[in-house]
Amino acid sequence: MVPISIAINNLMKTYAKYPPRKIQSMTYDGPVEICKYQKFQSVREDLQKEGVNIPIPN
């Protein structure tokens, strides 16, 4: 188990340096969920109070 422990330790260090993330894609991934839309709308409203206007994406 000692050799595998060293390999696992080295692998875990790579996760700290290069954390896993979703694969980014330019393809359609489905409709926007209501909760995500509400969060986006909330951020837009907060930014509008500060004078920043972000239009709703089409």
GIPEFEN-V533836 format. One record per backbone hydrogen bond with DSSP energy under -1.0 kcal/mol. NH is the residue of the N-H (numbers start at 1). CO is the residue of the C=O. E is the energy in kcal/mol with one decimal. If there is no record, write none. Layout:
nh->NH co->CO e->E
nh->NH co->CO e->E
//
This chain:
nh->5 co->1 e->-2.2
nh->6 co->2 e->-1.7
nh->7 co->3 e->-1.7
nh->8 co->4 e->-2.7
nh->9 co->5 e->-2.4
nh->10 co->6 e->-2.3
nh->11 co->7 e->-2.2
nh->12 co->8 e->-2.6
nh->13 co->9 e->-1.6
nh->14 co->10 e->-1.2
nh->15 co->11 e->-1.1
nh->16 co->12 e->-1.2
nh->17 co->13 e->-1.8
nh->18 co->14 e->-3.5
nh->37 co->33 e->-2.4
nh->38 co->34 e->-2.7
nh->39 co->35 e->-1.9
nh->40 co->36 e->-2.5
nh->41 co->37 e->-2.9
nh->42 co->38 e->-2.3
nh->43 co->39 e->-2.2
nh->44 co->40 e->-2.5
nh->45 co->41 e->-2.4
nh->46 co->42 e->-2.2
nh->47 co->43 e->-2.5
nh->48 co->44 e->-2.3
nh->49 co->45 e->-1.5
nh->51 co->48 e->-1.2
nh->52 co->47 e->-2.7
//
